[in-house]
Amino acid sequence: MDDIQKLRRATYHLYTFTISKLISTFGAQVYAFAISFYILQQTGSATSFATNLICNILPRTLVSPFAGYMADRYSRKTIIICAQLVTTAAIGGLLFVSLTYGLSLIAIYFTTCVLAMASSFSTVTFSSSITGLVDQARIQRAMSLNQMAMSFAAIGSPAVGGLLYGAVSMELFLGMFIVASFIAVILESTMNFKLFSKRKDHLEDKPKEKMWQSMKAGLAYLKTKQVIMVLIWISLIINFLFGAFEVGYSYILIEKFKMTSQHFGFTQGAFAIGMLVFSIYFSIRKEVKYALLVSKRGILGMGVIMGGISIPLIMSLSYWSMFAYYLIIMFSFGAMIIIVNTPIQVMMQKMIDDDYKGRVFSIIETMAMALMPLGMIIFGFLYDVLPGQYILLTSASILVIVVLTLARPSVVRKAHPELALKKAVVQETGPAL
């Protein structure tokens, strides 16, 4: 296959990958909405609802290391297709149980666990495969299109889920998810995951490492990459502090300001629209030249916005002024997440060797999945005992201090040596007039 044919194939991958991701993500989120609504409607129990959430988070945390090991040792295409087939089979099994015996909580919990594990394998392996599917020049576009698919799903799935839940039976709901999942399998089976891959061909002939040895090798590899370690630590700290926003935002608007559910939903929609707009922007613009510097500024912006959430708690605003203010805040926060995530993801795709991507991304997912619920538990307790503005302003300050410390100028220059060269040229010749 010559270079022109490879580039055409990469273009096909861009759109096939996006459509597949949109179908599978949209289906999964509509299913999650419907099942959550069903559990609350049938049981009225917050404990039952929380148990289903745990069944989604805990299995992903536990199997992510194994998913990373598999992604680095075996065919990534096979893993992704098998994961999607498992998803299809799990929903098919739940449909069979529903038609034969009726839906039960045990069946729902079991299905949620299986879907979570399949999702972990699919997510980690897809993240490891981007540089094999598209050329280096379009990695940013691939990551942006991936974010666009998730943003579309986040915007549309609650509305579609709400409409379908009231209009069709749960069995038809599950049948539609099976069809969507199977379409995703067909699309993924047409993709060439080795098109631009730089994995070593002799991996299959090497003696198989045990999973623990493989993960240790992945950690040892990370220790040799200072810039990647900085990116990972920044990502994890953001995930943890995101709990202050995730818990506090809902608590403040619903409990403190008594915002109606409709208006609260609009602010959530503004968040998704902010992500969508900036995903589109990154998909059509040239690749970010100084990724770490752009992400650093984006995180500082996130800190300012997080602190800004507390402003209506400090100064009095009318209801409509407060509503408009939070629409702008949420749109800006969604935009900042894309400004931070996209350059970091592109940079990591390019800096991490193909043979280690599965393990590195699985380590990130495992730690992130553990930190997010921990952050929500801690901040949930704090909001019950401390004023919300203090928590938000403190969390925002910590975020700013951490990013200024970790992404200090010396680290940014190490990630982008051309910045140091550019600075030296300016100092020698003087700024351009």
VOPAGU-2260 file (C-alpha; in pm, 1 decimal, decimal comma):
REM VOPAGU-2260
SITE   aa  ch    i         X         Y         Z
SITE  MET   A    0       0,0       0,0       0,0
SITE  ASP   A    1     153,9     333,5    -105,8
SITE  ASP   A    2     141,6     657,7      97,3
SITE  ILE   A    3    -159,1     800,9     -87,9
SITE  GLN   A    4    -362,7     485,8     -27,5
SITE  LYS   A    5    -261,7     485,5     340,0
SITE  LEU   A    6    -375,0     846,1     380,1
SITE  ARG   A    7    -708,5     764,0     214,3
SITE  ARG   A    8    -748,7     468,3     447,4
SITE  ALA   A    9    -665,5     693,2     744,2
SITE  THR   A   10    -938,7     934,3     633,5
SITE  TYR   A   11   -1183,0     640,6     625,4
SITE  HIS   A   12   -1068,6     547,3     976,7
SITE  LEU   A   13   -1132,4     900,9    1103,4
SITE  TYR   A   14   -1499,0     890,7    1009,7
SITE  THR   A   15   -1556,6     520,9    1078,4
SITE  PHE   A   16   -1399,0     556,5    1422,9
SITE  THR   A   17   -1614,8     863,1    1497,6
SITE  ILE   A   18   -1939,6     701,1    1381,2
SITE  SER   A   19   -1863,0     380,3    1570,0
SITE  LYS   A   20   -1779,9     577,5    1885,9
SITE  LEU   A   21   -2093,8     789,2    1851,1
SITE  ILE   A   22   -2319,9     484,7    1806,4
SITE  SER   A   23   -2169,3     284,3    2092,9
SITE  THR   A   24   -2141,1     581,4    2332,3
SITE  PHE   A   25   -2489,4     710,0    2252,4
SITE  GLY   A   26   -2636,2     361,8    2299,3
SITE  ALA   A   27   -2452,1     309,8    2627,6
SITE  GLN   A   28   -2560,5     647,4    2768,7
SITE  VAL   A   29   -2923,1     605,1    2665,0
SITE  TYR   A   30   -2916,6     258,7    2824,6
SITE  ALA   A   31   -2758,6     400,3    3144,0
SITE  PHE   A   32   -3026,8     670,7    3160,2
SITE  ALA   A   33   -3310,4     421,6    3110,9
SITE  ILE   A   34   -3176,3     166,6    3359,4
SITE  SER   A   35   -3111,7     433,3    3624,9
SITE  PHE   A   36   -3465,2     568,2    3575,5
SITE  TYR   A   37   -3606,3     213,5    3589,6
SITE  ILE   A   38   -3425,0     130,4    3915,0
SITE  LEU   A   39   -3541,0     451,6    4085,6
SITE  GLN   A   40   -3896,5     411,9    3954,1
SITE  GLN   A   41   -3927,7      46,1    4057,3
SITE  THR   A   42   -3750,3      59,1    4394,2
SITE  GLY   A   43   -3743,2     425,0    4500,8
SITE  SER   A   44   -3415,8     332,0    4668,9
SITE  ALA   A   45   -3103,9     549,9    4652,2
SITE  THR   A   46   -2906,3     247,9    4774,8
SITE  SER   A   47   -3015,5      39,4    4475,0
SITE  PHE   A   48   -2923,7     326,8    4243,8
SITE  ALA   A   49   -2582,8     369,1    4410,2
SITE  THR   A   50   -2518,8      -5,8    4387,5
SITE  ASN   A   51   -2563,5      11,4    4010,2
SITE  LEU   A   52   -2312,4     299,9    3996,8
SITE  ILE   A   53   -2063,5      91,2    4196,7
SITE  CYS   A   54   -2119,2    -198,3    3953,8
SITE  ASN   A   55   -2009,0      40,4    3678,9
SITE  ILE   A   56   -1702,8     190,6    3850,5
SITE  LEU   A   57   -1551,4     -99,2    4048,0
SITE  PRO   A   58   -1517,1    -357,5    3764,6
SITE  ARG   A   59   -1354,9     -96,3    3536,7
SITE  THR   A   60   -1102,0     -12,8    3806,9
SITE  LEU   A   61   -1019,0    -379,8    3864,5
SITE  VAL   A   62    -985,2    -494,3    3501,5
SITE  SER   A   63    -808,6    -188,6    3355,0
SITE  PRO   A   64    -456,2    -323,0    3430,7
SITE  PHE   A   65    -544,4    -652,9    3260,7
SITE  ALA   A   66    -692,3    -461,3    2963,8
SITE  GLY   A   67    -366,9    -266,8    2927,4
SITE  TYR   A   68    -160,3    -584,3    2939,3
SITE  MET   A   69    -379,1    -747,5    2672,6
SITE  ALA   A   70    -369,4    -436,5    2449,6
SITE  ASP   A   71      12,8    -444,3    2448,2
SITE  ARG   A   72      42,8    -820,1    2393,4
SITE  TYR   A   73    -232,3    -917,8    2150,4
SITE  SER   A   74    -422,5    -794,9    1845,2
SITE  ARG   A   75    -595,2    -468,7    1933,0
SITE  LYS   A   76    -855,6    -512,7    1662,1
SITE  THR   A   77    -952,4    -853,6    1801,9
SITE  ILE   A   78    -979,8    -713,0    2156,0
SITE  ILE   A   79   -1202,8    -423,1    2048,7
SITE  ILE   A   80   -1434,1    -642,1    1839,8
SITE  CYS   A   81   -1458,1    -902,3    2118,6
SITE  ALA   A   82   -1535,8    -628,7    2374,1
SITE  GLN   A   83   -1815,3    -495,6    2154,6
SITE  LEU   A   84   -1950,6    -848,7    2099,3
SITE  VAL   A   85   -1950,3    -906,1    2475,6
SITE  THR   A   86   -2149,9    -582,5    2512,7
SITE  THR   A   87   -2399,0    -707,3    2252,9
SITE  ALA   A   88   -2424,3   -1048,3    2421,8
SITE  ALA   A   89   -2470,8    -894,0    2768,4
SITE  ILE   A   90   -2761,8    -679,4    2651,7
SITE  GLY   A   91   -2900,9    -979,7    2463,6
SITE  GLY   A   92   -2883,3   -1182,4    2783,8
SITE  LEU   A   93   -3065,0    -909,8    2978,0
SITE  LEU   A   94   -3331,4    -897,0    2706,2
SITE  PHE   A   95   -3376,8   -1276,6    2728,5
SITE  VAL   A   96   -3412,5   -1257,9    3108,2
SITE  SER   A   97   -3659,8    -970,7    3074,6
SITE  LEU   A   98   -3876,2   -1161,0    2823,6
SITE  THR   A   99   -3856,3   -1491,2    3016,4
SITE  TYR   A  100   -3859,2   -1400,1    3385,9
SITE  GLY   A  101   -3891,5   -1021,6    3399,2
SITE  LEU   A  102   -3621,7    -771,3    3489,0
SITE  SER   A  103   -3459,2    -810,9    3829,3
SITE  LEU   A  104   -3200,2    -601,1    4012,0
SITE  ILE   A  105   -2956,5    -892,9    4016,8
SITE  ALA   A  106   -2975,8    -926,1    3637,2
SITE  ILE   A  107   -2929,0    -550,0    3594,7
SITE  TYR   A  108   -2630,3    -539,9    3831,7
SITE  PHE   A  109   -2465,9    -836,6    3658,1
SITE  THR   A  110   -2519,2    -678,5    3314,7
SITE  THR   A  111   -2377,4    -346,1    3436,8
SITE  CYS   A  112   -2064,6    -524,6    3562,3
SITE  VAL   A  113   -2013,2    -703,8    3228,6
SITE  LEU   A  114   -2070,9    -381,3    3031,7
SITE  ALA   A  115   -1822,7    -194,7    3254,3
SITE  MET   A  116   -1551,5    -457,0    3197,9
SITE  ALA   A  117   -1613,0    -463,1    2821,4
SITE  SER   A  118   -1602,3     -82,4    2816,3
SITE  SER   A  119   -1267,3     -83,4    2995,8
SITE  PHE   A  120   -1112,7    -317,4    2737,5
SITE  SER   A  121   -1260,1    -114,3    2451,3
SITE  THR   A  122   -1158,1     227,6    2589,7
SITE  VAL   A  123    -800,2     133,7    2680,3
SITE  THR   A  124    -742,5     -52,7    2352,7
SITE  PHE   A  125    -892,3     222,1    2135,9
SITE  SER   A  126    -678,4     481,9    2315,2
SITE  SER   A  127    -373,7     264,7    2242,4
SITE  SER   A  128    -468,0     228,9    1874,2
SITE  ILE   A  129    -510,5     590,5    1757,9
SITE  THR   A  130    -156,9     620,3    1619,0
SITE  GLY   A  131    -206,1     294,0    1429,9
SITE  LEU   A  132    -529,6     410,1    1268,8
SITE  VAL   A  133    -439,9     762,6    1152,3
SITE  ASP   A  134    -129,3     947,3    1038,8
SITE  GLN   A  135      68,4    1165,2    1282,4
SITE  ALA   A  136     -58,0    1489,0    1126,4
SITE  ARG   A  137    -421,3    1407,3    1209,3
SITE  ILE   A  138    -396,0    1269,2    1561,9
SITE  GLN   A  139    -539,3    1593,5    1703,7
SITE  ARG   A  140    -832,1    1568,9    1463,6
SITE  ALA   A  141    -896,1    1208,0    1567,2
SITE  MET   A  142    -895,0    1300,2    1936,8
SITE  SER   A  143   -1124,2    1598,3    1868,6
SITE  LEU   A  144   -1370,8    1387,2    1670,3
SITE  ASN   A  145   -1372,0    1136,9    1957,7
SITE  GLN   A  146   -1459,8    1420,6    2198,4
SITE  MET   A  147   -1728,4    1540,9    1954,8
SITE  ALA   A  148   -1890,6    1196,8    1954,8
SITE  MET   A  149   -1898,5    1191,1    2334,2
SITE  SER   A  150   -2033,4    1548,2    2347,9
SITE  PHE   A  151   -2313,7    1466,7    2102,6
SITE  ALA   A  152   -2399,2    1163,5    2314,8
SITE  ALA   A  153   -2395,0    1370,3    2635,8
SITE  ILE   A  154   -2628,3    1630,0    2481,9
SITE  GLY   A  155   -2869,3    1395,7    2305,8
SITE  SER   A  156   -2885,1    1081,3    2518,5
SITE  PRO   A  157   -3089,2    1221,4    2813,7
SITE  ALA   A  158   -3349,6    1367,0    2575,4
SITE  VAL   A  159   -3368,1    1054,2    2358,7
SITE  GLY   A  160   -3365,4     829,4    2664,9
SITE  GLY   A  161   -3648,1    1027,0    2825,4
SITE  LEU   A  162   -3859,5    1017,2    2509,6
SITE  LEU   A  163   -3803,6     646,0    2443,2
SITE  TYR   A  164   -3852,1     542,6    2805,9
SITE  GLY   A  165   -4199,2     689,4    2808,9
SITE  ALA   A  166   -4291,5     567,9    2460,1
SITE  VAL   A  167   -4156,9     212,3    2424,5
SITE  SER   A  168   -4115,5     -95,7    2641,6
SITE  MET   A  169   -3786,5    -181,2    2812,8
SITE  GLU   A  170   -3757,2    -487,3    2586,4
SITE  LEU   A  171   -3770,7    -270,6    2272,1
SITE  PHE   A  172   -3522,8     -35,1    2438,7
SITE  LEU   A  173   -3276,5    -321,9    2488,6
SITE  GLY   A  174   -3334,4    -447,8    2134,1
SITE  MET   A  175   -3241,6    -106,4    1992,8
SITE  PHE   A  176   -2919,4    -107,4    2196,8
SITE  ILE   A  177   -2831,2    -452,6    2059,9
SITE  VAL   A  178   -2876,5    -328,7    1701,5
SITE  ALA   A  179   -2660,6     -19,6    1770,9
SITE  SER   A  180   -2388,5    -232,4    1930,3
SITE  PHE   A  181   -2385,9    -475,9    1639,0
SITE  ILE   A  182   -2352,3    -189,6    1387,9
SITE  ALA   A  183   -2049,2     -70,8    1585,6
SITE  VAL   A  184   -1899,3    -422,2    1556,8
SITE  ILE   A  185   -1942,4    -417,2    1177,2
SITE  LEU   A  186   -1776,8     -74,9    1147,1
SITE  GLU   A  187   -1484,2    -171,1    1372,1
SITE  SER   A  188   -1424,8    -492,6    1175,4
SITE  THR   A  189   -1350,3    -287,2     860,3
SITE  MET   A  190   -1067,2     -89,5    1021,4
SITE  ASN   A  191    -695,3    -164,3     981,9
SITE  PHE   A  192    -541,2    -114,1    1326,2
SITE  LYS   A  193    -188,3    -174,0    1194,7
SITE  LEU   A  194    -195,7      91,1     920,3
SITE  PHE   A  195      54,7     323,4    1094,0
SITE  SER   A  196     142,6     101,6    1389,7
SITE  LYS   A  197     500,7      98,2    1515,0
SITE  ARG   A  198     465,3    -204,5    1741,4
SITE  LYS   A  199     754,5    -448,5    1726,9
SITE  ASP   A  200     671,8    -749,4    1508,6
SITE  HIS   A  201     864,1    -990,4    1729,6
SITE  LEU   A  202     641,8    -932,8    2034,1
SITE  GLU   A  203     436,9   -1242,0    1963,6
SITE  ASP   A  204     753,6   -1455,2    1956,5
SITE  LYS   A  205     888,0   -1329,2    2287,9
SITE  PRO   A  206     828,8   -1529,5    2606,7
SITE  LYS   A  207     501,0   -1414,2    2757,7
SITE  GLU   A  208     545,1   -1191,2    3063,3
SITE  LYS   A  209     314,5   -1235,1    3357,4
SITE  MET   A  210      69,3    -949,4    3392,7
SITE  TRP   A  211     235,5    -814,9    3708,6
SITE  GLN   A  212     576,5    -818,6    3541,0
SITE  SER   A  213     426,8    -641,1    3240,7
SITE  MET   A  214     272,1    -369,2    3457,9
SITE  LYS   A  215     602,8    -323,5    3641,5
SITE  ALA   A  216     772,4    -281,5    3304,7
SITE  GLY   A  217     510,3     -17,1    3217,8
SITE  LEU   A  218     577,0     170,7    3542,5
SITE  ALA   A  219     952,2     148,1    3486,0
SITE  TYR   A  220     899,9     291,8    3137,2
SITE  LEU   A  221     699,4     583,2    3280,0
SITE  LYS   A  222     978,9     669,2    3524,6
SITE  THR   A  223    1206,0     739,7    3227,7
SITE  LYS   A  224     955,4     990,1    3083,1
SITE  GLN   A  225     944,2    1297,1    3308,0
SITE  VAL   A  226     709,7    1498,0    3086,5
SITE  ILE   A  227     460,0    1210,6    3058,7
SITE  MET   A  228     469,1    1166,3    3436,9
SITE  VAL   A  229     392,4    1536,1    3479,4
SITE  LEU   A  230      97,7    1505,1    3239,2
SITE  ILE   A  231     -33,6    1199,9    3427,5
SITE  TRP   A  232      -6,4    1366,1    3769,1
SITE  ILE   A  233    -181,2    1677,3    3641,2
SITE  SER   A  234    -460,5    1461,9    3491,3
SITE  LEU   A  235    -508,6    1267,8    3815,2
SITE  ILE   A  236    -515,7    1579,4    4034,1
SITE  ILE   A  237    -773,5    1736,2    3802,3
SITE  ASN   A  238    -985,0    1417,5    3829,1
SITE  PHE   A  239    -970,5    1431,6    4208,0
SITE  LEU   A  240   -1046,0    1804,5    4238,9
SITE  PHE   A  241   -1322,6    1763,8    3981,5
SITE  GLY   A  242   -1517,8    1615,7    4272,4
SITE  ALA   A  243   -1537,7    1965,1    4426,1
SITE  PHE   A  244   -1705,0    2085,4    4109,2
SITE  GLU   A  245   -1917,6    1774,2    4042,7
SITE  VAL   A  246   -2066,1    1760,1    4393,4
SITE  GLY   A  247   -2062,3    2131,2    4472,1
SITE  TYR   A  248   -2220,8    2254,4    4152,5
SITE  SER   A  249   -2531,7    2036,3    4184,9
SITE  TYR   A  250   -2552,1    2094,2    4560,9
SITE  ILE   A  251   -2528,0    2473,1    4531,1
SITE  LEU   A  252   -2773,8    2516,8    4245,0
SITE  ILE   A  253   -3036,7    2267,3    4363,1
SITE  GLU   A  254   -3008,4    2287,4    4742,1
SITE  LYS   A  255   -2887,3    2643,1    4803,4
SITE  PHE   A  256   -3046,1    2835,6    4516,3
SITE  LYS   A  257   -3348,5    2607,7    4457,2
SITE  MET   A  258   -3302,1    2617,3    4079,4
SITE  THR   A  259   -3575,1    2434,4    3889,4
SITE  SER   A  260   -3488,2    2101,7    3728,1
SITE  GLN   A  261   -3551,6    2247,1    3380,8
SITE  HIS   A  262   -3310,7    2537,1    3429,7
SITE  PHE   A  263   -3054,8    2311,3    3593,2
SITE  GLY   A  264   -3078,0    2086,3    3286,0
SITE  PHE   A  265   -3010,8    2387,4    3061,7
SITE  THR   A  266   -2689,5    2464,3    3250,3
SITE  GLN   A  267   -2580,9    2101,1    3211,4
SITE  GLY   A  268   -2655,5    2129,7    2841,4
SITE  ALA   A  269   -2438,3    2444,9    2821,2
SITE  PHE   A  270   -2149,2    2238,9    2960,6
SITE  ALA   A  271   -2189,5    1975,1    2686,4
SITE  ILE   A  272   -2228,6    2245,2    2417,9
SITE  GLY   A  273   -1904,2    2410,4    2533,1
SITE  MET   A  274   -1727,2    2076,3    2492,3
SITE  LEU   A  275   -1886,2    2020,7    2152,1
SITE  VAL   A  276   -1802,1    2366,6    2012,1
SITE  PHE   A  277   -1436,3    2344,1    2111,0
SITE  SER   A  278   -1409,8    1983,2    1992,8
SITE  ILE   A  279   -1521,6    2104,9    1650,7
SITE  TYR   A  280   -1269,8    2390,4    1671,6
SITE  PHE   A  281    -979,5    2154,4    1746,7
SITE  SER   A  282   -1090,5    1916,1    1471,1
SITE  ILE   A  283   -1049,6    2185,2    1201,1
SITE  ARG   A  284    -755,4    2391,6    1328,1
SITE  LYS   A  285    -388,0    2311,5    1290,0
SITE  GLU   A  286    -227,7    2094,2    1555,7
SITE  VAL   A  287    -142,1    2279,7    1875,7
SITE  LYS   A  288     227,6    2362,0    1865,1
SITE  TYR   A  289     301,9    2393,0    2237,8
SITE  ALA   A  290      60,9    2138,7    2386,9
SITE  LEU   A  291     177,9    2149,2    2749,0
SITE  LEU   A  292     178,8    2529,2    2754,0
SITE  VAL   A  293    -175,2    2546,7    2609,9
SITE  SER   A  294    -301,1    2284,0    2857,3
SITE  LYS   A  295    -132,3    2468,6    3144,5
SITE  ARG   A  296    -317,1    2787,4    3056,2
SITE  GLY   A  297    -639,8    2588,9    3019,1
SITE  ILE   A  298    -602,1    2440,8    3369,2
SITE  LEU   A  299    -540,5    2787,1    3511,9
SITE  GLY   A  300    -863,3    2890,1    3337,3
SITE  MET   A  301   -1040,8    2591,2    3496,6
SITE  GLY   A  302    -917,0    2708,2    3837,2
SITE  VAL   A  303   -1056,9    3057,3    3780,0
SITE  ILE   A  304   -1392,7    2914,9    3665,0
SITE  MET   A  305   -1410,7    2673,8    3959,5
SITE  GLY   A  306   -1355,7    2965,6    4195,4
SITE  GLY   A  307   -1613,1    3165,8    3996,4
SITE  ILE   A  308   -1884,2    2911,0    4076,4
SITE  SER   A  309   -1879,8    3046,8    4432,6
SITE  ILE   A  310   -1943,9    3412,7    4334,5
SITE  PRO   A  311   -2327,3    3396,3    4372,8
SITE  LEU   A  312   -2270,2    3255,2    4723,4
SITE  ILE   A  313   -2067,9    3564,2    4813,7
SITE  MET   A  314   -2270,2    3837,7    4641,2
SITE  SER   A  315   -2646,2    3849,4    4590,4
SITE  LEU   A  316   -2784,1    3797,9    4237,1
SITE  SER   A  317   -3139,3    3777,1    4107,9
SITE  TYR   A  318   -3262,0    3434,2    3997,3
SITE  TRP   A  319   -3238,1    3511,8    3625,2
SITE  SER   A  320   -2898,7    3680,3    3660,0
SITE  MET   A  321   -2774,9    3375,0    3847,8
SITE  PHE   A  322   -2917,7    3142,6    3580,1
SITE  ALA   A  323   -2747,1    3338,6    3299,2
SITE  TYR   A  324   -2423,2    3349,6    3499,0
SITE  TYR   A  325   -2415,6    2972,3    3543,0
SITE  LEU   A  326   -2497,0    2915,6    3174,7
SITE  ILE   A  327   -2180,4    3111,5    3088,2
SITE  ILE   A  328   -1978,3    2939,1    3362,7
SITE  MET   A  329   -2077,0    2591,2    3245,2
SITE  PHE   A  330   -2017,4    2666,5    2876,6
SITE  SER   A  331   -1672,5    2802,2    2967,4
SITE  PHE   A  332   -1592,8    2503,3    3188,6
SITE  GLY   A  333   -1686,3    2259,2    2911,2
SITE  ALA   A  334   -1467,9    2454,0    2669,2
SITE  MET   A  335   -1173,1    2452,7    2911,7
SITE  ILE   A  336   -1193,1    2075,1    2954,5
SITE  ILE   A  337   -1141,7    2032,6    2577,9
SITE  ILE   A  338    -863,9    2294,8    2574,2
SITE  VAL   A  339    -687,0    2096,8    2848,2
SITE  ASN   A  340    -761,8    1740,7    2734,7
SITE  THR   A  341    -706,6    1754,2    2358,9
SITE  PRO   A  342    -344,8    1883,2    2355,5
SITE  ILE   A  343    -249,0    1652,2    2645,0
SITE  GLN   A  344    -402,8    1348,7    2472,3
SITE  VAL   A  345    -230,2    1429,9    2141,3
SITE  MET   A  346     102,3    1481,7    2318,9
SITE  MET   A  347      74,0    1151,4    2504,6
SITE  GLN   A  348     -22,5     967,0    2185,1
SITE  LYS   A  349     296,5    1093,0    2021,2
SITE  MET   A  350     534,3    1055,0    2316,9
SITE  ILE   A  351     437,1     706,4    2441,1
SITE  ASP   A  352     584,0     412,9    2248,6
SITE  ASP   A  353     321,3     191,1    2082,6
SITE  ASP   A  354     442,0    -112,2    2277,8
SITE  TYR   A  355     361,2      57,2    2611,7
SITE  LYS   A  356      43,3     251,3    2532,4
SITE  GLY   A  357    -197,8     -12,5    2661,5
SITE  ARG   A  358     -27,7     -33,0    3000,6
SITE  VAL   A  359      19,2     343,2    3036,0
SITE  PHE   A  360    -343,6     424,0    2949,7
SITE  SER   A  361    -467,7     145,0    3176,1
SITE  ILE   A  362    -263,9     285,3    3467,0
SITE  ILE   A  363    -419,4     626,8    3405,3
SITE  GLU   A  364    -771,3     482,5    3385,4
SITE  THR   A  365    -726,7     272,5    3700,5
SITE  MET   A  366    -601,1     565,9    3907,4
SITE  ALA   A  367    -859,6     807,1    3763,5
SITE  MET   A  368   -1148,3     566,9    3829,2
SITE  ALA   A  369   -1027,0     526,0    4188,7
SITE  LEU   A  370    -974,5     898,5    4250,0
SITE  MET   A  371   -1306,2    1024,3    4109,6
SITE  PRO   A  372   -1536,4     843,5    4357,6
SITE  LEU   A  373   -1287,7     914,5    4638,3
SITE  GLY   A  374   -1302,4    1283,7    4552,1
SITE  MET   A  375   -1683,0    1278,2    4541,7
SITE  ILE   A  376   -1703,0    1107,6    4884,3
SITE  ILE   A  377   -1457,5    1350,5    5046,2
SITE  PHE   A  378   -1611,0    1662,3    4894,5
SITE  GLY   A  379   -1962,7    1534,0    4963,5
SITE  PHE   A  380   -1870,4    1521,9    5333,5
SITE  LEU   A  381   -1701,6    1863,9    5320,6
SITE  TYR   A  382   -2005,7    2033,5    5165,1
SITE  ASP   A  383   -2215,2    1910,7    5457,9
SITE  VAL   A  384   -1987,3    2073,2    5717,0
SITE  LEU   A  385   -1827,8    2376,6    5543,4
SITE  PRO   A  386   -1959,1    2669,9    5337,1
SITE  GLY   A  387   -1945,0    2588,5    4966,1
SITE  GLN   A  388   -1753,1    2902,2    4868,1
SITE  TYR   A  389   -1460,7    2806,3    5093,1
SITE  ILE   A  390   -1437,6    2458,8    4942,2
SITE  LEU   A  391   -1451,3    2585,9    4583,6
SITE  LEU   A  392   -1201,9    2868,1    4635,6
SITE  THR   A  393    -962,2    2638,0    4821,4
SITE  SER   A  394    -989,0    2366,3    4554,2
SITE  ALA   A  395    -935,0    2625,4    4279,4
SITE  SER   A  396    -627,5    2759,3    4459,8
SITE  ILE   A  397    -482,9    2409,1    4502,1
SITE  LEU   A  398    -539,5    2338,3    4131,6
SITE  VAL   A  399    -359,3    2660,0    4029,6
SITE  ILE   A  400     -67,1    2599,4    4268,8
SITE  VAL   A  401     -27,0    2236,6    4159,0
SITE  VAL   A  402     -20,5    2314,6    3786,8
SITE  LEU   A  403     220,3    2606,0    3834,2
SITE  THR   A  404     448,2    2373,2    4032,4
SITE  LEU   A  405     429,7    2061,8    3812,8
SITE  ALA   A  406     420,3    2242,5    3478,0
SITE  ARG   A  407     690,1    2491,6    3576,1
SITE  PRO   A  408     885,0    2667,0    3298,4
SITE  SER   A  409    1174,2    2416,9    3307,8
SITE  VAL   A  410     933,4    2125,6    3245,2
SITE  VAL   A  411     753,5    2314,1    2966,2
SITE  ARG   A  412    1089,6    2384,0    2800,1
SITE  LYS   A  413    1182,3    2016,5    2830,7
SITE  ALA   A  414     856,5    1919,7    2660,8
SITE  HIS   A  415     906,4    2187,6    2393,8
SITE  PRO   A  416    1281,0    2253,6    2345,7
SITE  GLU   A  417    1197,6    2490,2    2058,9
SITE  LEU   A  418    1055,8    2735,8    2316,7
SITE  ALA   A  419    1399,8    2772,1    2478,5
SITE  LEU   A  420    1554,6    2821,5    2134,6
SITE  LYS   A  421    1291,3    3078,6    2043,4
SITE  LYS   A  422    1354,9    3267,3    2369,1
SITE  ALA   A  423    1729,5    3264,7    2308,2
SITE  VAL   A  424    1682,3    3404,5    1956,0
SITE  VAL   A  425    1456,5    3683,9    2085,1
SITE  GLN   A  426    1708,6    3772,9    2356,2
SITE  GLU   A  427    1991,4    3779,9    2103,3
SITE  THR   A  428    1816,9    3971,7    1823,5
SITE  GLY   A  429    1554,7    4160,9    2019,5
SITE  PRO   A  430    1178,2    4145,5    1968,4
SITE  ALA   A  431    1037,9    4200,4    1622,3
SITE  LEU   A  432     911,0    4551,7    1557,7
